[in-house]
C-alpha cells in the first residue's frame, strides 16, 4: 500500500480530523497586513499609519 492509499484509509476510518494552522495560513491567503504596511494594511489602516507610523497590525498592537 502506498502512502496516499494509506492516508485515504486512515481518513475514512477516522471519527474526526483536526487541522492545525498558524499565521502562515492567513499570509498565504493574501492577508499580509500583520508585519508590514502592505497595500491591504494601507487600504484599511492608513489613518493610523499616518498618525502613529506603525507598520503592520502587530506593531500597532504592541505600541
N, C-alpha and C positions, 0 to 999 in steps of 0.2 A: 504494500500500500504506500503510495507516495504521500508527501506532506500535505498537499492540497486535499486529497481524499480523506486523510486522517483529520484535518481541520474540519471539513464538512461533517464528518461523522460525529466529532465532539460537539459541534454546534447543534446538530439535530438532536443529540442526546441530552443537551443541557436544559436545566429547568429555567435558567436565567443567564444573561450575558451582561457583564458590567464593562463599560467602556470608560476609560480614564483619559482626560485630555488636559493639557496645560495651556499656558498662554500662547504657545506656538500655533495652536489651532486658530485663534482669532486673527493672528498676524497672517497666517496662510489664507484666511478668508478675506483679506484686504483691510482688516481693521488695524491699521498701522499707526494708531494715534497714542499708543502707550508711552513711547520713549522719545518721540520726535515731533517736530512741528510739521507733520505731513499735510498734504492737501486736505485730507479728511479732517484732521485736527483743526486746521485753519478755517475750514468751512464752518465749523460749529463753535470754535473756541477763540476766534480771532480777537475778540474784545479782551479776554483775559491775557492772551499773548501780548497784545499791545500795552496793556496796563501793568502786568506783572512780569513779563518777559520770561515766563517758563515755557519750556518746550516739552510737550507731552503731558498726558494726564497724570502720570506718576510724579513727575517733577512738581506739578501744581499741587497734588495731594500732599506731598511731603514738605512743601514750602510753608 
